[in-house]
Amino acid sequence: MLSLIACQNRSSFRRRPESSASDSEHIRLTVFVGVLLTVFFWGCGNVAWAVDAVPAAGYFPVLPFDASGDTVPQVVPVAANNAIEGVHAGVTRAIIIIHDETRDANRAVASLAALAGTSNASTLILAPQFLLPSDIARFANQLPDKGRAFAAWQMAGWPQGDDSAAASPHKGVSSFTVVDMLLMYLTDRKAFPDLQIITVAGYGAGANFVQRYAVFSLAADVVTEQDIDLRYLVADASSYLYLTANRPLGGRKGLGVPDIAACPAYNAYPYGFDKFNAYARRGGGNAAKVNYARRVVAYLNAPAADVFSDDVCAAGVQGKDNIARTANYKLYLQSLYGEDAAYTHLFLTAKDAKNDAAGLFGSVCGMAVLFGGGSCPSLSGEAR
């Protein structure tokens, strides 16, 4: 059966040269409303998916932020635990799961569907698959129109919201915009009349994606204006996006500017606020600093450090490993936002869990964030 997975190796963020620009335009609701009207799902045709446990999948068309009326959409494969199209009465919870470095969207959905159990009936789980150009080349003969309409990103590009490759008549689309469009689809009350909660979750490279997306999301306010709770689950991230130039000062207490000579690119995106990509520039750094305080984010780690660590210098100044970086980031957010950070940013440890998606998402805290209930603090607006 066809699998669109080509990469099995772990990768870290790698800084790519970007042209600097000042903060610019914020979200324009009229653009999102117009794009929402274009959203539809293409049938899978003769493409079979790799995991039999995933009964539904489709091709989701996406448009860039500045799309005009005649812009031709690119297409992203989306795996799901239930049929994607139609009216979803009774669905109260949706989860957008971002795959890790393996880019196996089907397995990501199958794993969460197994954890959901009887909650599958009231939970829609969606997983976009961020293809590489090599995927499309490899499976061109099995894809509609040889994959010409499919969006593809560079390996280091999709976790940080870079644009897909642009080939006429298609324009590049940010991987973050893909999630924006999925969120806009979920806020359609005609299709989801009972939806109450949306969680954007990720593990590994998917966690890196979710944390950066939570900072800059252009669709978040649109979702919450529909009286839908929106939260983010960042599981085993290898590094974090800092919103100022300060970093933990190693053995000394406090935060400050690190040794720039030793790590001159420490503050370049996706580790800091220098040299944004197009999506980050669109929302603007000042707005992101304000908005991130209000975003509801759970950071979930196993007790032991992950042996697969981001060894880029910009990650190293955040701490020696993912456990130290998470602890430092908690202190950083407290210094940046004060007591507000404790109400919206929750740092959790999955006791006895290993550093894998099944262990973290299946832990008491992982289940509580994803599906509610349990003995771990939840992010559903209840007392924390």
Stockholm file with secondary structure:
# STOCKHOLM 1.0

chainA/1-384         MLSLIACQNRSSFRRRPESSASDSEHIRLTVFVGVLLTVFFWGCGNVAWAVDAVPAAGYFPVLPFDASGDTVPQVVPVAANNAIEGVHAGVTRAIIIIHDETRDANRAVASLAALAGTSNASTLILAPQFLLPSDIARFANQLPDKGRAFAAWQMAGWPQGDDSAAASPHKGVSSFTVVDMLLMYLTDRKAFPDLQIITVAGYGAGANFVQRYAVFSLAADVVTEQDIDLRYLVADASSYLYLTANRPLGGRKGLGVPDIAACPAYNAYPYGFDKFNAYARRGGGNAAKVNYARRVVAYLNAPAADVFSDDVCAAGVQGKDNIARTANYKLYLQSLYGEDAAYTHLFLTAKDAKNDAAGLFGSVCGMAVLFGGGSCPSLSGEAR
#=GR chainA/1-384 SS CCCCCCCCSCCCCCCCCCCCCCCCCCCCHHHHHHHHTTCCCBCCTTCCCSCTTCCEEEEEEECCTTCCTTCBCEEEEEEESSCSSSCCTTCCEEEEEECCTTCCHHHHHHHHHHHHGGGGGGEEEEEECCCCHHHHHHTGGGSGGGGTTBCCCCTTTGGGTCBCCCCTTBCCCBHHHHHHHHHHHHTCTTTCTTCCEEEEEEETHHHHHHHHHHHHCSSHHHHHTTTCEEEEEEESCSCCCCSSSCEECTTSSSEECCCTTTCTTTTBTTTSSBSCCHHHHHHCHHHHHHHHHHSEEEEEECSSCCSSCCCSHHHHTTCSSHHHHHHHHHHHHHHHHTTHHHHHEEEEECTTCCSSHHHHHTSHHHHHHHHCCSSSCCSSSSCC
#=GC SS_cons         CCCCCCCCSCCCCCCCCCCCCCCCCCCCHHHHHHHHTTCCCBCCTTCCCSCTTCCEEEEEEECCTTCCTTCBCEEEEEEESSCSSSCCTTCCEEEEEECCTTCCHHHHHHHHHHHHGGGGGGEEEEEECCCCHHHHHHTGGGSGGGGTTBCCCCTTTGGGTCBCCCCTTBCCCBHHHHHHHHHHHHTCTTTCTTCCEEEEEEETHHHHHHHHHHHHCSSHHHHHTTTCEEEEEEESCSCCCCSSSCEECTTSSSEECCCTTTCTTTTBTTTSSBSCCHHHHHHCHHHHHHHHHHSEEEEEECSSCCSSCCCSHHHHTTCSSHHHHHHHHHHHHHHHHTTHHHHHEEEEECTTCCSSHHHHHTSHHHHHHHHCCSSSCCSSSSCC
//
